Amino acid sequence: MPICLTLLRGSELQYPTSTTNSYQRRTPTTNQTSRRSFIELSALGLAAAVVPDVIRPAAAATAKISSGNELSNRSPEISVWETAGEERFASAPKAVWRPAAGTLATDQLQLNPGIKFQEILGFGGAFTDAACYMFNQLAPEAREKLFHEYFHPSEMGLNVGRVCVGSSDYSTKLYSYDDGEADPDLARFSIEHDREYILPMLREARRVNPDLFLFSSPWSPPGWMKFNKSMLGGSMRNHYFPIYAKYYLKFLQAYAAEGVQVQALTSQNEVDTDQDGRMPACLWGQEYEIQFVRDHLGPLLESSGQSTKIWILDHNYNLWGRVMDSLEDERFRKYVTGVAWHGYYGKPEMMSKVHSAFPETEMHWTEGGPDYTDPGYLTDWCKWAGIFSAALQNWCRSITAWNLALDEHGLPNIGPFPCGGVVTINSLSKEVTRSGEYWALAHYARVIRRGAHRFESRSAAADLQHVALENPDGQHVLVVTNTGPARAIELRIADLAASVSLKGNSVTTLAWR
C-alpha cells in the first residue's frame, strides 16, 4: 500500500455504485491508519545523514577521478531553480564559480564528478485504475494540457510509470482479469476492464513521451488461486504457480497487442502483508516468491521470448535481509534484474547493503504518495525531496510516486488508506491542484535525464540533504533540500567554489556545464 500524506477537504461526495463503477465516499476513521508519521520521521532522520561509506563504488565500478585543472574550461554560471514560500520551481539568481579560498565555509558541500555511481532510469508515478479514471474525467483539452505538463520532455518529462495488474486499493472496483470459479485454462481471461480508460490513458501518455518506461505490479492473483478464495488479503496456493505465470504472461501479451509494451514487472506488490483483508493484497512467503520466479515466471518469460525485466520484493527497506538471502539462490538470481523498494519501514541505507552484496542487481523506488488529510499536502516538498535524495544516494535508478491523480477526497479508493494524488483533480470543477510531492518531483524530473549518473556529493552541514548527477550531455545537476532556516552554502569542486543562497524550508536545483 502507499505512503500517504494532504489536501483541502471538500464536502463529502457520494459516487454512484454499479457493476462498472462501485466505489463510495468513506469518511476516514481511526482505523484508517496513515503512514504520515513514519514519513515525517524518515525525512527528519535523513537531514543529518551523509553519504555512507558503504555506497562508495568498488574500484572496478568507479569512473576516473577528477583532477583540479580539468575544470578550467567550465562555464562560470550556475542556473538555479527553487521552491520555497510562494515560489514553485522558480528561476533564482544565478550562482558563479570562482577560485576557492583557502578557508572552508561553515556549510560546505563537496562535489566530485569523477566518482560516479548508478545510471538513472527516470522519474514518474503510478497509472492506477483510480488515476486513469480521474484523467479520463477531464475534457480532452484539459487532459492534453496536463499530460504535456506531466510527460513532455520539455516540461516535467516524467518517463517511468507503474501499471496495476488487476485492481489495487486505488480502483473503482475490485477486479482481476479472470474472476469467478476456478479457471485453470484461463478461458475467461480478459483485459476488457482496462480498455475503457486505463489503456487509452497509457497510450496518450506514451504519445506525449515515447520514452515512457512502464512496469507492472499485481496486488492479488484472482481469488480462486488463493486459500481464502478472495482478492482481499490471504495467500497464494502454490499448485497454481504455473497457471499464475501464464496469467501474467497473458497480461503482458494482451497489453502489447493494445500497443502498450510493459518493460518490467514486479512479482507482487508488498509481499509481506495481506493488509488484514481490507484491500486487494496477497502474502508471498520468501520461499514462494523464489519458487514462483525461479521455476515458473522466469522460465516462461524466457521461453516465450519476453524481454520484460523481473523486479522482486516491491516492499519496505526493512526486508533487505530477505532480499539478500533470496538472491543467494543463483537460479533465482538468473531471472531477477532488480529490487523494488517502498519506504514505509526501515532506512534507505538498507538498500546499499543489498547493492554491496549484489552490485549487478538494480534498485528502484516504486511507491510513495501524500496523505490528503495532511495539512502539509500542498507544501511538504522538503519531506519528499529528502526521501528522493536518500533513495538516489542509496543506489536507486528510478523514483516512482504513487497515484498520479486522485480527487479531493482521495478517491477512487476501495481500500483503507487516505492517500492523495501527486495532483488533485477536483471531482466537480476539474481544477488541478499540485501537491508538495509534485514540486519535489519537479526538481528532479525537469532537469535530470535518463542515462545520467550520480556522482559523489558530501556535506556535514545540518538540515541539508543533497544528491548530484551528471546528465549524458555532460551537464551537472545538484538538488539540495534545506529543512532549516535560510542560509548560504558553499559548493566546492576541486579548486573552484560557488556561494549559493538557500531559503528556509526549500528545495533548490542547480545546473552547470
C-alpha positions as a printed NumPy array, in Angstrom:
array([[  0.   ,   0.   ,   0.   ],
       [  1.07 ,   3.558,  -0.454],
       [  2.937,   6.06 ,   1.656],
       [  0.215,   8.577,   2.188],
       [  0.469,  12.238,   3.019],
       [ -2.85 ,  16.191,   2.328],
       [ -5.254,  18.322,   0.619],
       [ -8.126,  20.711,   1.027],
       [-11.121,  18.949,   2.433],
       [-14.286,  19.264,   0.447],
       [-17.886,  18.36 ,   1.048],
       [-18.486,  14.654,   1.28 ],
       [-19.327,  13.165,  -2.099],
       [-21.413,  10.096,  -2.847],
       [-20.405,   8.294,  -6.004],
       [-22.784,   6.037,  -7.911],
       [-22.455,   2.322,  -7.338],
       [-22.885,  -0.207, -10.091],
       [-21.142,  -3.184, -11.577],
       [-18.872,  -0.868, -13.553],
       [-18.306,   1.907, -11.012],
       [-18.65 ,   0.702,  -7.467],
       [-16.819,   2.979,  -5.098],
       [-18.284,   5.259,  -2.456],
       [-17.104,   8.155,  -0.341],
       [-15.939,   6.916,   3.046],
       [-15.094,   9.241,   5.891],
       [-11.687,   8.264,   7.304],
       [-11.894,   6.639,  10.72 ],
       [ -9.334,   5.902,  13.382],
       [ -8.829,   2.523,  11.736],
       [ -7.603,   4.209,   8.55 ],
       [ -4.013,   4.355,   9.724],
       [ -1.924,   6.986,   7.942],
       [  1.74 ,   6.4  ,   7.236],
       [  2.381,  10.117,   7.508],
       [  4.164,   9.861,  10.861],
       [  6.678,   7.364,   9.506],
       [  7.481,   9.523,   6.502],
       [  7.96 ,  12.598,   8.699],
       [ 10.358,  10.735,  10.96 ],
       [ 12.234,   9.319,   7.973],
       [ 12.656,  12.737,   6.396],
       [ 13.89 ,  14.257,   9.658],
       [ 16.318,  11.423,  10.163],
       [ 17.735,  11.879,   6.692],
       [ 18.51 ,  15.519,   7.312],
       [ 21.55 ,  14.692,   9.412],
       [ 22.75 ,  11.883,   7.186],
       [ 25.83 ,  11.966,   5.   ],
       [ 26.558,   9.522,   2.232],
       [ 27.693,   6.303,   3.963],
       [ 30.993,   4.762,   3.02 ],
       [ 29.14 ,   1.611,   2.016],
       [ 27.799,   3.29 ,  -1.124],
       [ 31.197,   4.197,  -2.486],
       [ 31.728,   2.215,  -5.682],
       [ 34.111,  -0.686,  -5.913],
       [ 37.278,   0.089,  -7.817],
       [ 36.078,  -1.75 , -10.909],
       [ 32.875,   0.291, -10.997],
       [ 34.429,   3.674, -10.291],
       [ 34.848,   6.213, -13.069],
       [ 38.035,   8.203, -13.437],
       [ 38.846,  10.568, -10.593],
       [ 38.758,  14.305, -11.3  ],
       [ 41.895,  16.379, -11.262],
       [ 41.786,  20.023, -10.24 ],
       [ 42.843,  21.561, -13.537],
       [ 40.167,  19.713, -15.59 ],
       [ 37.723,  22.418, -14.54 ],
       [ 39.486,  25.271, -16.308],
       [ 37.03 ,  25.273, -19.223],
       [ 33.907,  25.129, -17.04 ],
       [ 31.233,  27.764, -17.615],
       [ 31.251,  30.121, -14.615],
       [ 27.45 ,  30.361, -14.358],
       [ 25.168,  28.036, -12.396],
       [ 21.443,  28.06 , -13.201],
       [ 19.23 ,  27.92 , -10.105],
       [ 15.57 ,  26.957,  -9.539],
       [ 13.901,  26.969,  -6.146],
       [ 10.684,  26.019,  -4.388],
       [ 10.029,  27.849,  -1.123],
       [  7.268,  30.015,   0.291],
       [  5.187,  31.16 ,  -2.68 ],
       [  7.797,  30.146,  -5.272],
       [  7.36 ,  26.896,  -7.229],
       [ 10.355,  25.706,  -9.267],
       [ 11.05 ,  29.356,  -9.938],
       [ 14.229,  30.706, -11.52 ],
       [ 16.526,  32.349,  -8.996],
       [ 19.651,  34.5  ,  -9.443],
       [ 22.493,  32.535, -10.944],
       [ 25.456,  31.463,  -8.856],
       [ 29.016,  31.788, -10.158],
       [ 32.071,  29.566,  -9.889],
       [ 35.198,  31.347,  -8.637],
       [ 38.641,  30.267,  -7.412],
       [ 38.249,  28.677,  -3.999],
       [ 39.667,  30.458,  -0.959],
       [ 41.958,  28.629,   1.401],
       [ 39.475,  28.662,   4.285],
       [ 36.471,  26.338,   4.365],
       [ 32.95 ,  27.671,   4.737],
       [ 30.836,  26.544,   7.691],
       [ 28.179,  24.968,   5.467],
       [ 30.077,  23.358,   2.644],
       [ 29.027,  20.781,   0.059],
       [ 31.889,  18.996,  -1.668],
       [ 31.369,  17.609,  -5.17 ],
       [ 33.484,  15.174,  -7.153],
       [ 32.09 ,  14.47 , -10.639],
       [ 34.869,  11.95 , -11.233],
       [ 33.477,   9.429,  -8.742],
       [ 30.358,   8.1  , -10.409],
       [ 27.715,   5.665,  -9.251],
       [ 24.479,   4.253, -10.739],
       [ 22.844,   5.194, -14.025],
       [ 19.396,   6.788, -13.762],
       [ 16.331,   5.334, -15.499],
       [ 13.977,   8.168, -14.61 ],
       [ 11.106,   9.559, -12.567],
       [  7.361,   9.071, -12.696],
       [  4.212,   7.835, -10.991],
       [  1.505,   5.191, -10.924],
       [ -1.225,   4.901, -13.555],
       [ -3.597,   3.221, -11.114],
       [ -7.169,   2.489, -12.143],
       [ -8.107,   5.466,  -9.945],
       [ -5.573,   7.829, -11.555],
       [ -6.621,   6.852, -15.07 ],
       [-10.293,   7.227, -14.112],
       [ -9.592,  10.794, -12.937],
       [ -7.556,  11.622, -16.052],
       [-10.49 ,  10.367, -18.113],
       [-12.846,  12.783, -16.313],
       [-11.005,  15.751, -17.784],
       [-12.085,  17.357, -21.027],
       [ -9.715,  16.361, -23.853],
       [ -8.168,  19.844, -23.992],
       [ -7.569,  19.928, -20.222],
       [ -6.101,  16.439, -20.226],
       [ -3.84 ,  17.285, -23.143],
       [ -2.545,  20.279, -21.184],
       [ -1.935,  18.222, -18.022],
       [ -0.267,  15.392, -19.924],
       [  2.001,  17.869, -21.709],
       [  2.97 ,  19.298, -18.326],
       [  3.483,  15.84 , -16.801],
       [  5.143,  13.877, -19.607],
       [  6.565,  16.086, -22.344],
       [ 10.389,  16.19 , -22.313],
       [ 10.285,  19.999, -22.479],
       [  8.247,  20.117, -19.267],
       [  8.337,  17.716, -16.3  ],
       [  9.294,  14.869, -18.606],
       [  8.058,  12.001, -16.425],
       [  9.366,   8.856, -18.101],
       [  8.583,   5.988, -15.707],
       [  5.098,   4.656, -14.981],
       [  3.626,   1.896, -12.838],
       [  0.653,  -0.153, -14.023],
       [ -1.542,  -2.35 , -11.828],
       [ -2.256,  -5.947, -12.88 ],
       [ -5.934,  -6.034, -11.931],
       [ -7.226,  -3.806,  -9.152],
       [ -5.183,  -2.198,  -6.421],
       [ -6.778,  -0.43 ,  -3.472],
       [ -6.919,   2.669,  -5.693],
       [ -9.529,   1.369,  -8.1  ],
       [-13.17 ,   1.999,  -8.887],
       [-13.992,  -1.618,  -8.039],
       [-12.443,  -4.981,  -7.161],
       [-11.488,  -6.981, -10.259],
       [ -8.981,  -9.368, -11.786],
       [ -8.677, -10.496, -15.402],
       [-10.298, -13.849, -14.607],
       [-12.985, -13.54 , -11.928],
       [-15.301, -16.348, -10.889],
       [-14.823, -20.028, -10.188],
       [-11.525, -21.806, -10.785],
       [-10.418, -21.461, -14.412],
       [ -7.105, -23.321, -14.775],
       [ -7.231, -22.978, -18.574],
       [ -7.677, -19.19 , -18.231],
       [-10.514, -19.422, -20.726],
       [-12.175, -16.337, -19.219],
       [ -9.04 , -14.193, -19.218],
       [ -9.814, -10.674, -20.45 ],
       [ -8.401,  -7.165, -20.019],
       [-11.701,  -5.645, -21.143],
       [-11.933,  -3.521, -17.982],
       [ -8.697,  -1.746, -18.886],
       [ -9.844,  -0.844, -22.382],
       [-12.317,   1.76 , -21.108],
       [ -9.821,   4.308, -19.756],
       [ -6.563,   2.7  , -18.484],
       [ -5.116,   1.675, -21.846],
       [ -6.271,   4.899, -23.568],
       [ -4.522,   6.979, -20.87 ],
       [ -1.326,   4.933, -21.196],
       [ -1.334,   5.317, -24.976],
       [ -1.938,   9.052, -24.678],
       [  0.918,   9.443, -22.183],
       [  3.234,   7.46 , -24.478],
       [  2.3  ,   9.691, -27.402],
       [  3.458,  12.681, -25.358],
       [  6.608,  10.913, -24.22 ],
       [  7.53 ,   7.881, -26.354],
       [ 10.313,   7.056, -23.88 ],
       [  7.845,   6.256, -21.091],
       [  9.109,   3.109, -19.328],
       [  6.287,   1.036, -17.823],
       [  6.469,  -1.609, -15.126],
       [  3.555,  -3.596, -13.736],
       [  2.614,  -4.84 , -10.26 ],
       [ -0.182,  -7.172,  -9.139],
       [ -1.923,  -6.598,  -5.802],
       [ -3.556, -10.019,  -5.861],
       [ -3.998, -13.014,  -8.132],
       [ -7.591, -13.951,  -8.971],
       [ -9.369, -15.061,  -5.804],
       [ -9.753, -18.663,  -6.944],
       [ -5.959, -19.095,  -6.852],
       [ -5.854, -18.294,  -3.104],
       [ -6.694, -20.121,   0.101],
       [ -9.369, -17.605,   1.088],
       [-10.958, -17.555,  -2.402],
       [-10.799, -13.744,  -2.369],
       [ -8.571, -10.976,  -3.694],
       [ -8.824,  -9.33 ,  -0.266],
       [ -5.842, -10.467,   1.782],
       [ -4.893, -14.11 ,   2.11 ],
       [ -2.121, -16.032,   0.403],
       [ -1.389, -17.912,  -2.787],
       [ -1.818, -21.669,  -3.283],
       [  1.424, -22.964,  -4.733],
       [ -0.117, -25.501,  -7.068],
       [ -1.442, -22.518,  -9.053],
       [  2.07 , -21.116,  -9.658],
       [  2.346, -22.356, -13.288],
       [ -1.155, -21.069, -14.089],
       [ -0.457, -17.719, -12.463],
       [  2.746, -17.386, -14.504],
       [  0.643, -17.927, -17.654],
       [ -1.86 , -15.365, -16.349],
       [  0.92 , -12.793, -16.024],
       [  2.264, -13.645, -19.483],
       [ -1.222, -13.239, -20.982],
       [ -1.43 ,  -9.794, -19.356],
       [  1.878,  -8.733, -20.911],
       [  0.87 , -10.081, -24.314],
       [ -2.596,  -8.515, -24.164],
       [ -1.162,  -5.101, -23.289],
       [  1.413,  -5.385, -26.081],
       [ -1.392,  -6.214, -28.519],
       [ -3.044,  -2.947, -27.427],
       [  0.131,  -1.036, -28.235],
       [  1.283,  -0.756, -24.613],
       [  4.578,  -2.544, -24.041],
       [  5.432,  -3.225, -20.398],
       [  9.202,  -3.317, -19.9  ],
       [  9.445,  -4.604, -16.337],
       [  7.29 ,  -6.288, -13.718],
       [  7.246,  -6.926, -10.009],
       [  6.091, -10.349,  -8.913],
       [  3.804,  -8.937,  -6.186],
       [  3.068,  -5.587,  -4.596],
       [  4.117,  -5.682,  -0.924],
       [  4.924,  -9.343,  -0.469],
       [  4.938,  -9.209,   3.339],
       [  1.4  ,  -8.074,   4.178],
       [ -2.19 ,  -9.042,   3.418],
       [ -3.446,  -5.695,   4.826],
       [ -5.759,  -7.584,   7.201],
       [ -8.048,  -8.429,   4.283],
       [ -9.132,  -4.807,   3.84 ],
       [ -7.974,  -4.412,   0.238],
       [ -6.542,  -6.385,  -2.69 ],
       [ -3.387,  -7.973,  -1.273],
       [ -1.569, -11.293,  -1.102],
       [  1.085, -12.676,   1.22 ],
       [  4.064, -14.219,  -0.544],
       [  6.447, -16.063,   1.738],
       [ 10.081, -15.86 ,   0.718],
       [ 10.21 , -19.462,  -0.467],
       [  7.032, -18.904,  -2.511],
       [  8.462, -15.844,  -4.258],
       [ 11.655, -17.752,  -5.049],
       [  9.79 , -20.774,  -6.386],
       [  7.389, -18.706,  -8.462],
       [ 10.059, -16.58 , -10.146],
       [ 12.765, -19.267, -10.41 ],
       [ 10.675, -22.223, -11.516],
       [  7.71 , -20.67 , -13.308],
       [  7.563, -16.987, -14.221],
       [ 11.21 , -16.547, -15.203],
       [ 11.444, -19.667, -17.381],
       [  8.063, -18.941, -19.009],
       [  9.012, -15.371, -19.953],
       [ 12.345, -16.642, -21.269],
       [ 10.838, -19.421, -23.376],
       [  8.206, -17.012, -24.713],
       [ 10.825, -14.551, -25.907],
       [  9.695, -11.845, -23.494],
       [ 12.283,  -9.195, -22.663],
       [ 10.311,  -7.947, -19.653],
       [ 12.556,  -7.493, -16.623],
       [ 11.668,  -9.007, -13.254],
       [ 11.973,  -6.93 , -10.066],
       [ 11.351,  -8.601,  -6.718],
       [ 10.01 ,  -7.634,  -3.272],
       [  8.173,  -4.375,  -4.046],
       [  8.103,  -3.68 ,  -0.331],
       [  9.904,  -1.99 ,   2.533],
       [ 13.554,  -1.24 ,   3.271],
       [ 13.449,  -3.374,   6.422],
       [ 13.061,  -6.526,   4.289],
       [ 16.611,  -6.166,   2.955],
       [ 17.661,  -9.382,   4.713],
       [ 15.028, -11.352,   2.845],
       [ 16.316,  -9.914,  -0.437],
       [ 19.918, -10.776,   0.418],
       [ 19.029, -14.355,   1.242],
       [ 16.807, -14.791,  -1.817],
       [ 19.498, -13.528,  -4.176],
       [ 21.892, -16.16 ,  -2.845],
       [ 19.895, -18.62 ,  -4.971],
       [ 21.718, -18.495,  -8.316],
       [ 18.84 , -19.974, -10.318],
       [ 16.502, -17.353,  -8.854],
       [ 19.022, -14.555,  -9.408],
       [ 19.322, -15.565, -13.067],
       [ 15.867, -14.105, -13.722],
       [ 15.987, -11.1  , -11.356],
       [ 17.321,  -7.798, -12.657],
       [ 16.175,  -5.516,  -9.851],
       [ 14.648,  -4.951,  -6.441],
       [ 11.627,  -2.673,  -5.985],
       [ 11.559,  -0.755,  -2.692],
       [  8.989,   1.1  ,  -0.59 ],
       [  9.955,   3.411,   2.259],
       [  7.241,   2.797,   4.837],
       [  9.549,   0.994,   7.281],
       [ 13.299,   0.753,   7.645],
       [ 16.053,   3.049,   6.42 ],
       [ 17.159,   3.737,   2.85 ],
       [ 20.739,   2.77 ,   3.723],
       [ 19.487,  -0.828,   3.816],
       [ 19.366,  -0.73 ,   0.013],
       [ 23.1  ,  -0.07 ,  -0.005],
       [ 23.647,  -3.264,   1.962],
       [ 21.961,  -5.208,  -0.822],
       [ 23.891,  -3.337,  -3.502],
       [ 27.191,  -4.068,  -1.795],
       [ 26.474,  -7.795,  -1.867],
       [ 24.844,  -7.884,  -5.326],
       [ 26.092,  -4.847,  -7.273],
       [ 24.684,  -6.146, -10.575],
       [ 21.117,  -6.031,  -9.193],
       [ 19.338,  -2.723,  -9.824],
       [ 17.479,  -0.787,  -7.11 ],
       [ 14.219,   1.035,  -7.866],
       [ 11.994,   3.106,  -5.556],
       [  8.493,   2.175,  -6.655],
       [  5.89 ,   3.711,  -4.367],
       [  5.141,   6.71 ,  -2.167],
       [  2.464,   9.377,  -2.146],
       [  0.834,  12.046,   0.025],
       [ -1.99 ,  11.844,   2.567],
       [ -4.805,  14.148,   1.507],
       [ -5.729,  14.765,   5.178],
       [ -2.234,  16.057,   6.   ],
       [ -2.19 ,  19.861,   6.488],
       [  1.141,  19.851,   4.643],
       [ -0.212,  18.202,   1.493],
       [  0.448,  21.3  ,  -0.623],
       [  3.756,  22.343,   0.963],
       [  5.671,  19.226,   2.096],
       [  8.188,  19.421,  -0.757],
       [ 11.146,  19.153,   1.648],
       [  9.842,  15.875,   3.013],
       [  9.592,  14.327,  -0.433],
       [ 12.765,  15.846,  -1.84 ],
       [ 14.664,  14.377,   1.121],
       [ 13.117,  10.964,   0.553],
       [ 14.027,  11.072,  -3.142],
       [ 17.594,  12.19 ,  -2.416],
       [ 18.055,   9.363,   0.078],
       [ 16.771,   6.811,  -2.431],
       [ 19.156,   8.057,  -5.108],
       [ 22.057,   8.254,  -2.656],
       [ 21.438,   4.572,  -1.92 ],
       [ 21.596,   3.288,  -5.483],
       [ 18.025,   3.68 ,  -6.754],
       [ 17.845,   4.165, -10.516],
       [ 14.238,   5.343, -10.625],
       [ 11.7  ,   7.137,  -8.432],
       [  8.004,   6.307,  -8.941],
       [  5.379,   8.186,  -6.945],
       [  2.035,   6.629,  -6.082],
       [ -1.249,   7.791,  -7.695],
       [ -0.565,  10.379, -10.398],
       [ -4.03 ,  11.83 ,  -9.774],
       [ -6.949,  11.444,  -7.349],
       [ -9.911,  13.63 ,  -6.437],
       [-10.158,  15.979,  -3.44 ],
       [-11.26 ,  13.115,  -1.161],
       [ -8.529,  10.696,  -2.211],
       [-10.942,   8.801,  -4.426],
       [-11.491,   6.448,  -6.201],
       [-10.39 ,   4.164,  -3.352],
       [-11.662,   0.732,  -2.266],
       [ -9.048,   0.396,   0.493],
       [ -8.46 ,   1.804,   3.986],
       [ -5.753,   4.435,   3.445],
       [ -6.281,   8.219,   2.925],
       [ -3.813,   8.817,   0.132],
       [ -3.829,  11.877,  -2.067],
       [ -2.674,  12.178,  -5.643],
       [  0.51 ,  13.757,  -6.915],
       [ -2.076,  16.119,  -8.325],
       [ -5.689,  16.508,  -7.279],
       [ -8.422,  16.796,  -9.879],
       [-11.49 ,  18.306,  -8.272],
       [-14.459,  15.994,  -8.875],
       [-16.807,  18.908,  -9.62 ],
       [-14.785,  21.769, -11.092],
       [-12.   ,  19.576, -12.594],
       [ -9.466,  22.119, -11.293],
       [ -5.957,  20.645, -10.935],
       [ -4.064,  21.209,  -7.668],
       [ -0.397,  20.257,  -7.31 ],
       [  0.905,  18.637,  -4.139],
       [  4.181,  19.207,  -2.333],
       [  5.317,  15.882,  -3.74 ],
       [  4.654,  17.186,  -7.253],
       [  7.001,  20.131,  -6.689],
       [  9.67 ,  17.929,  -5.126],
       [  9.463,  15.578,  -8.101],
       [  9.756,  18.546, -10.474],
       [ 13.169,  19.432,  -9.036],
       [ 14.456,  16.061, -10.215],
       [ 12.438,  15.158, -13.289],
       [ 12.673,  18.537, -15.03 ],
       [ 16.481,  18.578, -15.075],
       [ 17.837,  15.021, -14.629],
       [ 17.815,  12.996, -17.846],
       [ 17.653,   9.262, -18.478],
       [ 21.193,   7.94 , -18.627],
       [ 22.5  ,  10.415, -16.034],
       [ 24.947,   9.095, -13.448],
       [ 25.   ,  10.069,  -9.821],
       [ 28.354,  11.396,  -8.651],
       [ 29.847,  11.973,  -5.253],
       [ 28.479,  14.748,  -3.03 ],
       [ 29.36 ,  15.131,   0.65 ],
       [ 28.473,  17.541,   3.416],
       [ 28.464,  17.566,   7.21 ],
       [ 26.057,  20.52 ,   7.328],
       [ 22.959,  20.036,   9.45 ],
       [ 19.46 ,  20.02 ,   7.942],
       [ 20.847,  19.615,   4.436],
       [ 20.085,  16.782,   2.014],
       [ 21.621,  16.574,  -1.43 ],
       [ 22.277,  14.473,  -4.498],
       [ 24.422,  15.272,  -7.544],
       [ 24.247,  13.829, -11.057],
       [ 25.8  ,  14.222, -14.48 ],
       [ 23.496,  14.127, -17.498],
       [ 24.516,  12.271, -20.673],
       [ 25.369,  15.595, -22.346],
       [ 27.816,  16.497, -19.573],
       [ 25.555,  18.908, -17.697],
       [ 25.913,  18.631, -13.922],
       [ 22.854,  18.803, -11.663],
       [ 22.646,  19.214,  -7.893],
       [ 19.416,  19.018,  -5.869],
       [ 19.683,  20.48 ,  -2.363],
       [ 16.97 ,  20.286,   0.283],
       [ 17.249,  22.768,   3.154],
       [ 14.976,  21.793,   6.036],
       [ 16.437,  24.515,   8.263],
       [ 16.345,  28.326,   8.157],
       [ 17.629,  30.455,   5.297],
       [ 21.399,  30.329,   4.825],
       [ 24.226,  30.328,   2.321],
       [ 26.214,  27.22 ,   1.468],
       [ 29.468,  26.903,  -0.406],
       [ 29.846,  24.4  ,  -3.223],
       [ 33.331,  23.06 ,  -3.866],
       [ 34.658,  21.227,  -6.912],
       [ 38.42 ,  20.793,  -6.718],
       [ 39.852,  24.348,  -6.769],
       [ 36.552,  26.102,  -7.548],
       [ 33.847,  27.331,  -5.183],
       [ 30.407,  28.9  ,  -5.504],
       [ 28.212,  30.514,  -2.875],
       [ 24.516,  29.586,  -3.081],
       [ 21.727,  31.183,  -1.049],
       [ 19.089,  28.768,   0.229],
       [ 15.727,  29.866,   1.557],
       [ 14.252,  28.197,   4.6  ],
       [ 12.233,  25.015,   4.012],
       [ 13.333,  24.961,   0.393],
       [ 14.287,  22.67 ,  -2.466],
       [ 16.865,  24.051,  -4.884],
       [ 18.084,  22.588,  -8.16 ],
       [ 21.341,  23.838,  -9.664],
       [ 22.727,  23.038, -13.115],
       [ 26.006,  23.907, -14.82 ],
       [ 28.355,  22.746, -17.564]])
